[in-house]
Structures are given as C-alpha cells and as structure tokens.
Amino acid sequence: DPVHQAVRLTAWPSFWCMFTTLSGFLSLLVASARPLRELGMAGAIGTVMAAAIAYGVYPAFLRAIPPVAGGAKSSHWERRIGARLPVRNATRWLVGMSAIVALIALGVRRLSTDPGLLSYFSPSSDLRGGLEAIDRDGGSSSLNVVVRDPEGERIDTDGVDAKMSMLQEALEADSSVGVVLSPVVLLGDARRAPLAQFLSRSRLLDILESPRLNRIALSFVTPERDQALFYARMRESGRAEPRKDVIARVEGYVQQSGLDVVMVGGQYDLQGQLGRLIAASLRLGMGGLLVLFVGVAFVVSRSRRVAVAMVVSLTAIPLMILGTLGHLGTALDIIASPAANVSLAMGVDSMIHLAVRARRLAGTEQGRWEAWLQARAQLWRPIVGATLIICAGFGIFSLSAFPPTQHFGLAVVLGTITAATLALIALPFAAAAVVGREQGDVSAA
C-alpha cells in the first residue's frame, strides 16, 4: 500500500516537525503577557490538530487518488538549484555568513520593545491621522500621578498648594507631557467666577464637591484632602526614550516640588509595563527553547560537537530577526514578538532532519563531509519546499492593514528563510568541520 508506506516513511520526521513547532508555541506559555500565552495555547492546539488530521484523516483521501505511473521526477530548476549548493571553501562560507550575522546582530542593541501608540496604526489610515491630531493638540496617552505632602498637610493649605503649582509648571514644561489637569488647574479655573477670589481654597473645594457641580473636585482630591491627582496626557509623536525613563522623570518632578508619589498609573504606564513584559518573555522564551534544543540536538546527532554546531546555527536565527528589526527602527510589539520563537522552532526542524540523515549515512564515522553532502542532496527539496509553504502562509500577514500583524508575518518569513539557509549551508560546513577535520573529511572543502 503506497499510502501506508508514505505514512511509515514520514511519521518520524513529522513527529520532530510537530515537536519543535509545538515547543515554540508552548514557550509562549511562560510569558507574563496574557495575549502571548493565548497565542501560545492556540498555536499548540493547532499544531496537534494538524498532525492528527494529517495522519488520521488525510490518508483516507490519498487512497482515493489513483497512483501516478513512473513516479516523481526532478525538474530542471530543482537539479539546477541542487547543483548550485556550495560544496567547497567551507571556511570562506562560514566566515562570510558569521560576519553577516554579526553585522545584523548589532541592531539588537537598537531594538525597542516599547513601541509608541501611533505605531500600531498605518500612517495612511484615518485613525492614525486623528490620533496624530490629538497627540499634537495635547497628548494621546493618559498618565495618572497621585501625590501627597510628606508632612501630611492637607491639599488645601498654602504650603501644599505652592508645591503643587511648582509641579504643575514642571510638567507643562516637559516636551513629553501635553495637557495636565490637577487641583491647581481646577481651583484656578474656579477663581474666575465672580467673588470666588474672596473664598478660601477649602470653601472652593466644598463647592466643587457639591452634587450641583457633579462632584468634580473628587476626581482630583480625596475626600480627606490628603492626596491629589495629576492627570497628564502624554505625547507619543517623536518619543525616542522608553516610557519608564519619562515616568521616572515625572516622578523626579514630584520629588523636586517637595511632594511624594503615592501611585502612578494610566494607559501610558501600562504600555511601558507591557514593553518590559515583552522583553522579559522574549529572553525567557528563547532561552528556554535554546536549552531544550541543546538536548534535542545532542540526542539526534549523538555528537557533542555537532550539537554545538546546531545550537550556534540556531542562535543566529533570532539574532537575524531582532537585529533586522533594530536596524529598521521597527519596535517589537506584543504581536510581532512571538516571531522569533516560532521561527526558532521551525528552523530546528530542518537541522534535526539533516543531522539524523547525516548520522545514518555516515554510520560509525559521524560527521564525515561526504555524509553531510549526501544528506543535504537528499533533503534540500523538502527543506526548501517547507520554507516556501511557511513563507507563503505567514507572508499573507504582510497584506494586513494592521502594522503589528505585518511585522509579525515579515519577521517569521525572515526567520524561516534564515533557518533554511543556515541548515543547507552553515550547518553542514560547521558540523563536518568540527567533527571530520581531524579525519581529513573536509580537506576538499
């Protein structure tokens, strides 16, 4: 039965493909950000279901298709590509590819995980235009700062009012801060009413707390009048520093004015915390994957040196993705951040198949260059085919009108192409060099 034979031949490679992809999605479950965990769970379920359907349902449809006489034949372009795969100058290829990876990896230092609010929308969209107008007018992200007097004085006293006025002026002078509403502004506006200037601050606040004025004062002052709220609208356009640095500067203004910070919150602060969670999840997820794949590489290759070559090649995948984003000035948002994990998991699949095939062809003489050469000749078509399918699938995201989705799709495509290139060129050269050089296996290379 050809179908039974096909299932038997592809079951083990498919298992490794499912295992690595599943590991990539499961690595997102340790993320602190809930959307990343939900993506990881959805991807894991989809991976398992795809494998179950491929081997539980699809064979029944294959049996209904008449067999093709003569079998499959390599096309001209397949033979041409296979003939162009490099087989010589191993050192030159390795040094060249290492230099390219190192150059692109420098962009990791410029990578930001704290994107501006406006970057989530296309520059040509009406929504982006409206947000930019709001941002220019007075800021588009809210930041709430609750303050109090360190001596416990009431908000409506002369001393605390002077301190709050100093803080109000400092915030309004900061280029990252737009409109600032506080008890200072509230009382200043109230004093414009006739005869209001003859009333004390305490009496004005009593009036502003009345139901007739919708208790507006309670939006900025606690009933005990020991704490005050400064509501700021923060500007996102042109922001070059992380939000945490901006917030730290705002807290510094509070201390300089002689007040204490009780609490900081709002949309601006939440986005900054989300950026820090993305960075932490990225380090934890990719670190865990690399540790897992170290063990997998050793198991499948049964050689510590080949395992090292695989892990080094795998490390280049996230460096290429993150470095490219850094050079392009594209912030790594919560939607695009899983791309490195997904690409890393897909990249190790091709390397596993190559390592297993090379080990079987080499027999007891692991890592012989001829074995790696033959393994690559046998597997380059499925590796390239899988790469094209993945690129076509994730490349659809680049057609989205939502920039973060575009970034995710393009990052996965970049990582997938990088993984295939490393698997077909860098890994065979590196693995054969570290294992077979002593035996003279790569002398021709």
Solvent accessible surface area in square Angstrom, and as a share of the most:
residue,aa,sasa,rsa
1,D,103,0.53
2,P,97,0.61
3,V,16,0.09
4,H,111,0.50
5,Q,91,0.41
6,A,45,0.35
7,V,44,0.25
8,R,148,0.54
9,L,104,0.52
10,T,63,0.37
11,A,44,0.34
12,W,129,0.45
13,P,50,0.32
14,S,37,0.24
15,F,84,0.35
16,W,24,0.08
17,C,57,0.34
18,M,49,0.22
19,F,57,0.24
20,T,0,0.00
21,T,20,0.12
22,L,34,0.17
23,S,11,0.07
24,G,1,0.01
25,F,26,0.11
26,L,74,0.37
27,S,16,0.10
28,L,8,0.04
29,L,59,0.30
30,V,83,0.48
31,A,5,0.04
32,S,62,0.40
33,A,4,0.03
34,R,161,0.59
35,P,71,0.45
36,L,7,0.03
37,R,86,0.31
38,E,91,0.41
39,L,63,0.31
40,G,0,0.00
41,M,96,0.43
42,A,63,0.49
43,G,12,0.12
44,A,7,0.06
45,I,97,0.49
46,G,39,0.38
47,T,18,0.11
48,V,71,0.41
49,M,102,0.45
50,A,62,0.48
51,A,28,0.22
52,A,56,0.43
53,I,90,0.46
54,A,44,0.34
55,Y,73,0.28
56,G,61,0.58
57,V,75,0.43
58,Y,111,0.42
59,P,12,0.07
60,A,66,0.51
61,F,128,0.54
62,L,56,0.28
63,R,133,0.48
64,A,85,0.66
65,I,105,0.53
66,P,103,0.65
67,P,119,0.75
68,V,128,0.73
69,A,101,0.78
70,G,71,0.68
71,G,48,0.46
72,A,111,0.86
73,K,177,0.75
74,S,43,0.27
75,S,42,0.27
76,H,123,0.55
77,W,132,0.46
78,E,34,0.15
79,R,131,0.48
80,R,132,0.48
81,I,68,0.34
82,G,25,0.24
83,A,85,0.66
84,R,169,0.62
85,L,27,0.13
86,P,20,0.13
87,V,62,0.36
88,R,145,0.53
89,N,72,0.37
90,A,3,0.02
91,T,86,0.50
92,R,175,0.64
93,W,99,0.35
94,L,43,0.21
95,V,97,0.56
96,G,32,0.30
97,M,28,0.12
98,S,68,0.44
99,A,58,0.45
100,I,98,0.50
101,V,23,0.13
102,A,59,0.45
103,L,119,0.59
104,I,39,0.20
105,A,21,0.16
106,L,87,0.43
107,G,0,0.00
108,V,51,0.30
109,R,198,0.72
110,R,155,0.56
111,L,31,0.16
112,S,48,0.31
113,T,26,0.15
114,D,19,0.10
115,P,13,0.08
116,G,18,0.17
117,L,26,0.13
118,L,12,0.06
119,S,48,0.31
120,Y,36,0.14
121,F,49,0.20
122,S,26,0.17
123,P,104,0.65
124,S,104,0.67
125,S,41,0.27
126,D,135,0.70
127,L,101,0.50
128,R,41,0.15
129,G,35,0.34
130,G,35,0.34
131,L,29,0.15
132,E,50,0.23
133,A,45,0.35
134,I,84,0.43
135,D,1,0.01
136,R,162,0.59
137,D,110,0.57
138,G,0,0.00
139,G,1,0.01
140,S,22,0.14
141,S,0,0.00
142,S,25,0.16
143,L,1,0.00
144,N,46,0.24
145,V,4,0.02
146,V,29,0.17
147,V,0,0.00
148,R,97,0.35
149,D,2,0.01
150,P,62,0.39
151,E,138,0.62
152,G,57,0.54
153,E,86,0.39
154,R,106,0.39
155,I,2,0.01
156,D,16,0.08
157,T,46,0.27
158,D,98,0.51
159,G,44,0.43
160,V,2,0.01
161,D,23,0.12
162,A,61,0.47
163,K,55,0.23
164,M,1,0.00
165,S,35,0.23
166,M,107,0.48
167,L,1,0.00
168,Q,9,0.04
169,E,120,0.54
170,A,30,0.23
171,L,4,0.02
172,E,98,0.44
173,A,88,0.68
174,D,11,0.06
175,S,96,0.62
176,S,16,0.10
177,V,2,0.01
178,G,12,0.11
179,V,57,0.32
180,V,6,0.04
181,L,68,0.34
182,S,1,0.00
183,P,0,0.00
184,V,31,0.18
185,V,55,0.32
186,L,28,0.14
187,L,9,0.04
188,G,41,0.39
189,D,84,0.43
190,A,19,0.14
191,R,80,0.29
192,R,198,0.72
193,A,52,0.40
194,P,124,0.78
195,L,131,0.65
196,A,5,0.04
197,Q,125,0.56
198,F,153,0.64
199,L,66,0.33
200,S,67,0.43
201,R,60,0.22
202,S,41,0.26
203,R,125,0.46
204,L,7,0.04
205,L,0,0.00
206,D,59,0.30
207,I,45,0.23
208,L,17,0.08
209,E,32,0.14
210,S,28,0.18
211,P,90,0.57
212,R,188,0.69
213,L,66,0.33
214,N,133,0.68
215,R,119,0.43
216,I,64,0.33
217,A,0,0.00
218,L,71,0.35
219,S,62,0.40
220,F,27,0.11
221,V,3,0.02
222,T,41,0.24
223,P,97,0.61
224,E,113,0.51
225,R,12,0.04
226,D,58,0.30
227,Q,50,0.22
228,A,2,0.01
229,L,41,0.20
230,F,1,0.00
231,Y,67,0.25
232,A,3,0.03
233,R,62,0.23
234,M,0,0.00
235,R,79,0.29
236,E,9,0.04
237,S,60,0.38
238,G,82,0.79
239,R,49,0.18
240,A,108,0.84
241,E,59,0.26
242,P,56,0.35
243,R,1,0.00
244,K,107,0.46
245,D,61,0.31
246,V,0,0.00
247,I,16,0.08
248,A,58,0.45
249,R,78,0.28
250,V,3,0.02
251,E,61,0.27
252,G,24,0.23
253,Y,39,0.15
254,V,1,0.00
255,Q,104,0.46
256,Q,139,0.62
257,S,7,0.04
258,G,29,0.28
259,L,2,0.01
260,D,39,0.20
261,V,43,0.25
262,V,56,0.32
263,M,123,0.55
264,V,33,0.19
265,G,21,0.20
266,G,20,0.19
267,Q,75,0.33
268,Y,0,0.00
269,D,15,0.08
270,L,115,0.57
271,Q,29,0.13
272,G,3,0.03
273,Q,76,0.34
274,L,52,0.26
275,G,4,0.04
276,R,104,0.38
277,L,66,0.33
278,I,2,0.01
279,A,21,0.17
280,A,40,0.31
281,S,10,0.06
282,L,17,0.08
283,R,165,0.60
284,L,107,0.53
285,G,2,0.02
286,M,23,0.10
287,G,32,0.31
288,G,40,0.39
289,L,3,0.02
290,L,38,0.19
291,V,112,0.64
292,L,72,0.36
293,F,0,0.00
294,V,68,0.39
295,G,36,0.35
296,V,12,0.07
297,A,0,0.00
298,F,99,0.41
299,V,94,0.54
300,V,5,0.03
301,S,3,0.02
302,R,155,0.56
303,S,17,0.11
304,R,190,0.69
305,R,129,0.47
306,V,5,0.03
307,A,7,0.05
308,V,92,0.53
309,A,8,0.06
310,M,0,0.00
311,V,29,0.16
312,V,98,0.56
313,S,9,0.06
314,L,0,0.00
315,T,47,0.27
316,A,9,0.07
317,I,0,0.00
318,P,7,0.04
319,L,59,0.30
320,M,24,0.10
321,I,1,0.01
322,L,12,0.06
323,G,0,0.00
324,T,34,0.20
325,L,14,0.07
326,G,1,0.01
327,H,75,0.33
328,L,129,0.64
329,G,64,0.61
330,T,26,0.15
331,A,23,0.18
332,L,2,0.01
333,D,5,0.03
334,I,22,0.11
335,I,59,0.30
336,A,1,0.00
337,S,4,0.03
338,P,1,0.01
339,A,1,0.00
340,A,1,0.01
341,N,3,0.02
342,V,3,0.02
343,S,0,0.00
344,L,0,0.00
345,A,1,0.01
346,M,33,0.15
347,G,1,0.01
348,V,0,0.00
349,D,20,0.10
350,S,18,0.11
351,M,0,0.00
352,I,0,0.00
353,H,38,0.17
354,L,0,0.00
355,A,3,0.02
356,V,16,0.09
357,R,82,0.30
358,A,1,0.01
359,R,43,0.16
360,R,140,0.51
361,L,58,0.29
362,A,10,0.07
363,G,43,0.41
364,T,137,0.80
365,E,86,0.39
366,Q,52,0.23
367,G,4,0.04
368,R,78,0.28
369,W,11,0.04
370,E,87,0.39
371,A,7,0.05
372,W,4,0.01
373,L,54,0.27
374,Q,91,0.40
375,A,0,0.00
376,R,5,0.02
377,A,54,0.42
378,Q,72,0.32
379,L,36,0.18
380,W,6,0.02
381,R,83,0.30
382,P,74,0.47
383,I,8,0.04
384,V,34,0.20
385,G,28,0.27
386,A,48,0.37
387,T,18,0.10
388,L,108,0.53
389,I,128,0.65
390,I,41,0.21
391,C,20,0.12
392,A,66,0.51
393,G,39,0.37
394,F,35,0.15
395,G,20,0.19
396,I,115,0.58
397,F,78,0.32
398,S,37,0.24
399,L,150,0.75
400,S,33,0.21
401,A,88,0.68
402,F,75,0.31
403,P,15,0.09
404,P,1,0.01
405,T,26,0.15
406,Q,54,0.24
407,H,45,0.20
408,F,19,0.08
409,G,0,0.00
410,L,99,0.49
411,A,3,0.02
412,V,0,0.00
413,V,28,0.16
414,L,52,0.26
415,G,0,0.00
416,T,7,0.04
417,I,87,0.44
418,T,11,0.06
419,A,5,0.04
420,A,11,0.08
421,T,54,0.31
422,L,8,0.04
423,A,0,0.00
424,L,12,0.06
425,I,22,0.11
426,A,9,0.07
427,L,0,0.00
428,P,0,0.00
429,F,1,0.00
430,A,20,0.15
431,A,0,0.00
432,A,0,0.00
433,A,13,0.10
434,V,61,0.35
435,V,23,0.13
436,G,0,0.00
437,R,127,0.46
438,E,123,0.55
439,Q,106,0.47
440,G,42,0.40
441,D,22,0.11
442,V,6,0.03
443,S,98,0.63
444,A,62,0.48
445,A,23,0.18
